Amino acid sequence: MTSAAEPVFRRAERADLPALIAIFAEDVLGGHGDTTDPEFFTRYARAFDAIEASNCDELIVGVLEGDVVATAQVTFTTTLPSRGTTNMTIGAVQTRSDLRGKGIGAKLIQHCVALGKARGVGLIQLMSNAKRVDAHRFYERLGFKKSHAGFKMLVEAVPAAT
């Protein structure tokens, strides 16, 4: 891939799943247990279908010279606080490991921010694993500020009906 190429951002398509799964599987820091094992493809496909069917979610891919190289998911939530404002959360942000540091992630976040502004959101927030200190500096350079502490509770997943 030449450095002159610019990424193109678009909605993810089902055909992008293998590349997306591979990007998530190479992320050992996130600790999500993603894998390219074909046994789990049906679960990823089911999740993709749910995201695709949602009016509140959009899965974005960054494509460089025909290859999916980055992704993020944006979720829109309208809340009663802040006088009924719609907020956007950016999550699942990943750039293929061999292409990090080349500006693709920054352009991806800028694309997501533009999507939020186009939908008239009042707040854009994102989540990042507490271990991702480099990512935190990256988000701060893009204008995000640390403002809240996050909490999670893992629950035993119940298999979805097939």
Helices and strands as residue ranges (DSSP letters): E 8-11, G 14-16, H 17-25, G 38-40, H 41-53, E 57-64, E 67-78, H 81-84, E 86-95, G 97-99, H 104-118, E 123-126, H 133-141
